[in-house]
Amino acid sequence: MIGFFAMIALLASCSSTKITSSWKANNAAISHYDKVLVVGLLPPKYRNAQADMENRMVKELIKNGVNATSAFAEFGPKAFNNKNEEKMLASLRDKGYDAAITITLQDKSSEKYRSPGSVSYQPVAVYRNRFSGYYSTVYGRYYTPGYTTTETNYLWETNMYDLKSDALLYSVQSKSFNPSSTESIGKQYSKNIVKDMEKKGLIVKS
């Protein structure tokens, strides 16, 4: 029984977000931009996660000297729904935004795995190791129950665009494995992305 709960605790601790690939355009640098908008592109049922991920990314960018703003906070959750692309770009440019960072949920998948139960026998006490002492030998029967685990994976993509030329400057793909909630992803995700930006030279610490 102890082993069963230990296994469940281990699985719960395996939650993580990892970058799988990234790319940066030559000579791209956030320092070239005055005002960056962070836009979460998630399905409506993930509105809370969208706001959380935008806010955490904004905070992480600001810590690194980037003037960033959350689109959710600035324009609301439906600001970019069914908008003409040219009008949307013109509107952002008018507000002084010259770059945008998008956070997109590309896919979510779940798989269930069944681990069967098992029975083991273990002597608890033996009397002088003789047949005549068998009656005072107690054998315990230990049953470890089977259990079902569900592995949930979220695939993410974050891009950075120059809003003047509408060109892609940076793209990074990530995978979140067994998060306790979609909201819990935001903190680790934003740190990973900004760290990769630094590694790629997109952000240069002063």
N, C-alpha and C positions, 0 to 999 in steps of 0.2 A: 504493500500500500504506500509506503514511504517513497519507493521508486516511482510510482505512478505520479504522485504530486510533484516530485522532483523533475520529472519529464515535462509536466505541464508548465512548471515555473521556467524551465529552460526554453521551451518554445515561446513563452511570453516575452522572454528577454532577447529573442532573436530579431526583434523589430529593428529595421534599419533602412536608411535611404542611401543609395550609392549611385555615383555617376558612371554611366556605361560608355559614353563617348562625348566628345565636344570638338568644336571647330571655331576659329576666329579669323576674320578677314585680315589681310595684311595692313599693318599700321593703324588698326582700329584701337581707340582708347576712349574711355568714358570721360576723361578730362577734357575732351574736345567739345563736350556738351554742357549746356547751362541748366537744362531742366529735363529730367527723365521721368516718364510716366510708367508705373508698374501696373500691368493689366492681367488679371486672372481670367482665363477662359475656361470655365468649368460649367457642367450642367446645372440647371436651377436647384436641384436637390442638394448641391454642395455650396450653397450661398455662404454659409458660415465659414466653411473651409476656404472659400475664395477670399473673403475679407481677411481672414487670419493669415493666409499665405502672402497676400499683398502687403499687409502691414509688417510682417516679419521681414520680408525682403526689403521693404523701404527702410526699416530700422537698421538692417545690416549694411545697406548701401550708404546711409547717412553716416554710420560709424566710420566708413571708409572715405568720407569727404564728397559723396555724391549727392547732389540736390535732387532727391527722388520724392515722388508723391504717389499715393494709392489711387487708382482709378475708381475703386469702389467708394472711397471716401469723398473723392472730388466730384464724381458724376453719378454715383448710385449704381446698383447692380445691373440695370438694364440699359445703361447709357449707349452701348454699342450694338444693341439688338436691331437687326434689320436696317442698319444705316448705310447709306450710299458711301462707298469707300472714299471717293474724292472729297465729299463734304465732310466726312469724319476727319480726314487728314487736315483739311483746311481749318476746321474748328480747333484741332489740337495745336496747329501752328499759330493760330491767332492768339491762343492762350499762352504762347511762349514755349511750348514743348518742342524740343528738337530731337528727342530720342524716346523710344518706347521699349520696355522689356515685357515680354508676354510669358505667362505661366499657363501651360495647357495640359489638361489631363487627356492623354492619348488613348489609354486603355485601362480597364480594370478586369482582372480575372481571378477566379477562386477555384481551388482544387481541394477535394477532401481525401484524406488518407486514413485507413483503418488499421490499427495495430491490435492484433488478437490478444486475449488474456492468456495467462499461463498459470500452472499449478506446480509448486515445488514442495518437497518434503525435507525437513531438517530436524535432526535429533536435538531436543532441548536439554535432556539430562540422561546420562548413562550410568548404571550402577556397576562399578568395578569391571566393566567390560566383559562380563560373563553371561552365559545363557541363562543361568539361574537368577540373574538380576534383571532379566528382560522386563519383568512386570513393573519394575520401577523406572523403565525407560519411557519417556514421553516424546512422541513424534508430533511435531507441529505441522499442520498443513497450511501453506501460505498461498493465497490466491491473489494474483495481480490482475485486476480487471483490464479488459481491453478498453481502448479509447479511440475516438475519432478526432482528428485535427483538421482544421481548414487553413490552408495557406492562401493568403490574399495578396496579390501583386498589383501595384499601381505603376503605370508607365507615364512618365512626364517628359515634357519638352519645354525648354525656356529659350526664347530667341530675343536678340536685341536688334532694333532697327534704327537707322538714321531716318528721321521723319522729313528731312529736306529732300533727300534723294529717294526715299522709300526703299533703301537697300538693306539687306541683311548683313549685320556686322558680326554676329556671334550666335552659335546654336549649341545647346547642350542637352543630352538625353539622360534621364535618371530612372531608377527603379526603386520603389518603396516596397519592402517585404514585411508583411504582417504588422502594419501599424496598428496601435491600439485604437486609433480613430483617425479620420482624415485630418482633423485639426492638429493632431500631434505631429504630423509630418512637417508642418511649416517651419519650425525652428531649425531642425537639422537640415532641411532642404535648402533654406536660404543661406545657411553657413557654408554648405557644400558648394553652392553655386558661386557665391562671392569668392570663396577660396580658389575655385577653378578660374574665375576671372582674373584673380591676382596671378595665378600660375601662368595663364596665357598672356599676361601683360596688358589685359584690358583695363585693369585697375592697377595703378602704381601708387603705393603708399608713400606719403611724404616723410 
